[in-house]
Amino acid sequence: MNTDECHRVRIDFGSRSYPILIGAGLLGDPRSYADLPLAQTALIVSNVTIAPLYAQALQRALAAHYPRVLLLTLPDGEAHKDWPHLQFIFDCLLEHGCDRRTVLFALGGGVVGDMTGFAAASYMRGVPFVQVPTTLLAQVDSSVGGKTAINHRLGKNMIGAFYQPVRVICDLDVLRSLPEAELSAGLAEVIKYGPIADMALLDWIESHLPDLLDRRPNALAHVVRRSCEIKASVVGSDERETGVRAILNFGHTFGHAIEAGMGYGAWLHGQAVGCGMVMATLLSHKLGLVDAACYERLRGLIGAARLPVVGPVLDADDNAGRYLDLMRMDKKSEAGEIKFVVIDGAGRALVRSAPDALVREVINASCREH
């Protein structure tokens, strides 16, 4: 690890504050895990795709700090982010006699991070955990801020807890192993930060998109660091999403409906969010908050990032009605009223409802074949 090139972003929660470390070569370096809570046992939770690539290096690094390092490997994919697979983590902890000092390490993407965090929040009413995200999406979004959850067949992330990690380790080297679709899925969450908070970042992404798609280290380092800075600022002021943090859900109301309607795993989360942002921007335009040029710009960038810009048809008879039904079951709806994050001018966002008729118009326009 080159400490000169390791960037630190601090998440400020008072006594529960923690650092995000961003750089190359961090995962396998014992120094990345120095000064974590003392424990007899560390448990690495990973999946069948990531564990063969990185678990051994992480085990070696953790062996410098923990007498016993266990590894639990779960199936890969959003379809397994559920209660039965969460129980595998509890089974492992109990079968090995793990106590409340045990530290959990989430080695994987957003699914592994969410499940490990939820297990850590629940086991013995709370044990420490560390995020070691291996996808771009997890590094710029899901590993930061303490949202942990599993899915229910009727809604995404409906069962979970706010529970902060004690550290996040973003090793840029692991992004080399990402499939192209996973890289693009991560870019959706990067692009998101532009229209809601930082138009300079959006300008930068547009001019450096080829470098990002080519995985140029300096380009990836820039967007991971800036994304974490924005999220740290927002989350630090609103941990439990009672106010401004909700803007981070830009594109997610539509996106979660796509995931639930198609079946978890049919589209990657970032693909659904990317398409959801196109729909949310069109809604913003129809509400009179942004002009058509803003919509076309964002739609073009999302398409250039190799993400879908046309929504799937979830019901041949009443597609918009199916979307609306699913969105009413989303955890962000209130008393049956759907809440949308919309763009309120360049670099600003707000949360508001919209008439069903207008939302239907957006869905119908967004899901037709072009």
N, C-alpha and C positions, 0 to 999 in steps of 0.2 A: 504493500500500500504506500503510495506516495502522499505523505501527509500534506505536502504543499498543494496538491491538487484535490484534496478532500474538502468539499464544501459542507458547511453545517448550517442547517435551518432549524431554528428553535420554535417549538410549539409551546406557547406560554399558558400554563394552567396552574400557576403558583407552585405549590409543593408537588404537583403532578406533572410539571413541565418535563419535556424530553427533547432530545435532538434527533434530527433526520441527518444521517451521514450520506453524502452523495459523492461518488467517485469510482475509479476503476480499481479492481483488485481487492475490494473490501470484504467480500463474502468469506474467503478462505484465510483471512488474516486474523490471528488471535487478538490483535490490538483493537479490532472493531468491537469486541465484546468485553473489553476491560471495564471494571467498575460497575458492572451490572449487579443486581441483588445476589447475595451469596446463597448457594443451595448445594445440596448433595446431588441432585438430579436435574438434568435438562432433557426435555422431550422435544424432538424435532417432528413437526407434522408436515408432511409433504404429500405429493401424489405420484402416480405411476409414471408420469411423463417427466417430472422435474427431479425426483429422487435419484434416478440413475445418473443424471448429469452433475448434480451439485451436492447431494447429501453427504457424500464421503468427505468432501472438502470442508463442509460445515462441521461435521463430526470431529474432524481433526482439530479445527480451530477452537471448538468448544471444549475439547479435552484438556486444553490448557487451563481451564477455569472450573470445570465440573468433574468430579470423580466418576459420575455415571452419565452417559449420553445415550438416550434411547431414540429410536426412529420408528415412526408410524407412517405407513404409506397408504393413502386413500385412493379410490378411483378418481379419475380426472373428469372435470366438467361440471357445468351448472346443474345438470340433471341430478347430481349426487349431493347437492347442497341442501340436505334435508335432515330431519330428525334421526332416522336410522343410522346415517353415516356420522352424525355428531356423536352418537352413542359409542362409536368405535373409539373416539378420543377418550371419553370417560372410562370405557372398559380398560384401555391401556393404562391410564393413570391409576386406576384402582388395583388392577392386577399386579402392578409393579410397586404397590405400596407408596405411591408418591404423596408427599405431604404438602402443606400449604406454602412451603418455600420453593417448591418446584417451579422452574422457569420454562415456559413453552416458547418454542421458536416456530413461527409460521414461514415455511420455505415454499413459496409458490406464488400463484396469482391471487386474484381477488377472492375466489372461492375458498382457497386454503386460508387466506388471511382472515376472512369473515368468520369461518368456522372455528379456527383456532382461537381467535379473540373471544368469541362467544363461549367456547369451552373454558377459557381462562377466567372469564367473568363469572362463570357459574360454579366451577370446581372449588369446593370448600369455601364458597362465597367470594372467591377472587384470588387468583394467583398471578404473578407477573408474566407478561409475554412480550416477545420481541418480534417485530415484523421484518422479514427478509424477502421482500417482493422480487419476483423474477420476471414479471411482465411490465411493459411500459405503463399500461393502465393502472396496475397496482402501485407502481412507483409514484405516479403523478396524482393518484386519487385515492383508491380504496384503502391503502395501507396507512393513510394519514388522517387523523381526526377522531378515531375511536368508535366508528360505527361498526358493529358486529351483528351478524344475523344469519339465519337460515331462511330458505324459501318455504312457502306453503303452496299447495296446488292451486289455491285461489289468489295468491298474490306473492310478489317478490319481496324478500327481506321483511316479512311481516312479523317474524318472531326473533327478537334479538335484544341487545343492550348497548348503551353507550359505555365503552370501557377502553381507556387509553392504554396503548403499549408503553413500555419504558424506553424503547429506542426503535428507530426505523433505519435499516441498512439498505441503501439503494446502490447496488453494485452495477455500474453501467456495462461491465463486461458481459453480464448474463443476457443482455438484450441481443447479443449476436446470435443466440440460439432460437430466437423467436420466429415462428412461422410468419409469413408476410401478413396473413389475415390478423394475427394477434398484434403485430406492430401497428397496422392501420386502426385496429380497435382501440389501442392506446392513444393514437393521435386524436381520436374523437374527444377524449377527455382533455387533451392538451388544447385543442381548438376551442373547446367550451369556455376556457378562461378568458379568451379575447373579448367576445361580445358582452360578457357579463361584468368584466373588471378591468381589462387592459388591452385597449385597441393597438397599442404599440407592439404587444406580443402577437396579435393577429397579423399585423403588417409583417413582422419578422417571420412568422410561420409561412406566410404566402411566398416570401422571397427565398426562403430556405427549405421549402418542402422537398425538393429533390435530395438535398443533403440528409434530411430526416429519413426519407424512404430508403436512402443508401446506407443508413445507420452510421453516419459520420460521427465520431465520438464527441467532437466539440459541439455539434448541433444538438445531439441528445442531451449532453450535459447542461446546455443552456435551457432547454425546455423543461427538463426534470427539475432543475433548480428553481426556475421562475414559477412553474406550476406549484411547487411545494411552498414557495414564499406566499403566493396568493392564497392558497388553501390555509396555510398556517395563520395568516392574518384574519381570514374570515372565521375559521373555527375557533381561534383563540378568543374571539369576542362573542361567540354564540355556540357553546359546546353542544347543547341539546336541541339545536335547530328550532328555537322558538322565535327567531327573527331573521337576521340577515343570512344565516347559513343556508336557508332554503334556496337562495339563488344558485347554489352549486348543483341544484337538481335541474338545471336548464336541459331540456330535451328528454328528461327522465320520465315524465308523466306519460308521454306518448311511447317512449322506449320500453318502459316496463309493461305497458299493454301489449306491445309487439312480442316481448319475451313470453309473457303469460299466455297469449293467444296462440302463438306458434308452438309452444312447448319449450321449456327451458333447455337451452343448448342448441336449438335449431339455428339461431343467430347468436353470435358472440354479443356480450353485453355492450361493448363499444360500438358494434355495428348497429344495434338497436338504438343506442343513444345518438349516434351520428344521424340516422334517419329521423329520430325524434327531434333533433335540433332543427332540421329542415322544416318539419311540421310546426314546431314552436315559433320559428322565425316567420313562417307564413301567417300564423295566427297573430303575431305581433304586427305584421303589415296590415292585416285586415282590421285590426283594432285601431289602426291609425298611429301606431307608435314608431314605426320605421318605414322608410320608403321601399319601393320595389327593388331599387339598386342594392340595398342592404341584403334583402332576401336572395337575390341572384348571386351576390358576392359570396355569401356564406354557403349557399347550395353548391356553387362551383368549387369552392375550396374543399368541402366535404367529399364531393365526387372525385376531385383530384387526389385526395388522400386514400382513394380506393375503398370508399365506404358507400353503402347503399343510400340513394337519395329518393327512391320510390318505395313507399310503404307496402307491406304485404297485405293481401286480402285475407282477412280472418273469417269472414262469413259472406258467402256468395249472395245471400238474400238481403242482409242488412249489415254491411261491413261497418259503417259508421256507428250503428247501434251497438255492435259487438265491442268496438273500441270504447265507447262511452261506458258500457257496463263494466268493462275491465278497469277503466280509470276510476270509476266510483269505488272500486274495492281497493284502490291504492291507498297506502297509509297516509298520504298527504291530503286526501279528500277530507272534508269536514261536513258532517251532517248531510252527506250525499252530494255536497257541492264540490266539484272538481277544481283543484287549484293548479294553475299553470305558471311556470316561470317564463316570462316574456321579456323581450329586449325593449328597454325604454330609452332609445337613443344609443349612440355608440358608447360602448363600455359601461353601460348601466343596465340593471335588470330589476324587475319587481315581480311579486307574486300576486296573481289576481285570478278571479273566475272569468268565465266567458259564457255567453248564451249557447245553449246546446245547438241551436240552428247554425251558428257561426262555426262551432267546432266541427259539426257535420260537414259543412262546406269545405273546411280545411282538410279533413280526412278524405273526402271524396276527391278533391283536387290532388292530394298527395299520393293516393293509392292507385289512381288510374294509370294505365300503360301510356308511356310517352313515345 
